[in-house]
Amino acid sequence: MKVALASDHGGINLRKEIAEVLTELGIQYEDFGCDCEGSVDYPDYALPVAKKVASGDFDRGILICGTGIGMNIAANKVKGIRCALVHDTFSAKATRGHNDTNILAMGERVIGPGLARDIAKIWLSTDFEGGRHENRIRKISDYEKLV
């Protein structure tokens, strides 16, 4: 698995925690920044990661900002992306198992590093269940082809 990782200024500390998780799990990743604490625009980091995941250059992506909301909204504008904003372990498992999400968004100002690490581990290790969920994902993909 290859993961694209990024944050804006509001998610720098949590991004470092998640980078450690990826290293501990032996997962290859590329860090797309940001490397400053001054205010930056989250789409400048979310969109490149989403494009890399949608193109197949990366299998999954993890995006972090203050709340996770901005990153989530921006990433979901890219065709082929199913980004989920997650702040609990149940949703981390469900969004992979049922929704086959390919990007995880989290908010540093919403959750602490311990929970974020747990969420990332669960999200990274959960497979898509397929079955009845496949038709739902196909409907989303079919719609994207129309617009």
C-alpha positions, 0 to 999 in steps of 0.5 A: 500500500502507498499512502499520500499524506498532507495537512494544512497549518492546522494539522501539522502536529497530527500529520507527524503522528500519522507519519509515525504510524505509517512508518511503524506499520511499514506502509510506504508514504509520501508527505505532501506538506505543509511545512509551515505554521503560518496560515495556508489554504487547505485546497492547496494540499487536499487537491494534489493528494486527491488527484494522486489517489484518483490517478492510481499513483497512491492507493489511499490518502490521509488529510488533516486540518484543524477540523478535517472539514475543509480537507474533506470537502476539497478532496471530494471534488475530485472524481473517483475520491471517496473521502470520509471525515472521521473522528471515531474508531467505529466510523473508521472501520465502517467507512472502509468496510461499507464505503470503500473510502480512499481518503481519510480526513481528520481534525487536529483541533477535534481529536487527540493524537492517541485517537487519531493513531487508532483511527488511522490504524483501523482505517488502513487495516480494514478491507472493503466488504463488497457484497451489498455495498458494491452496488452503492459504490457503483451508483456513485461511480456511475453518477460521476461519469455523467457530470 
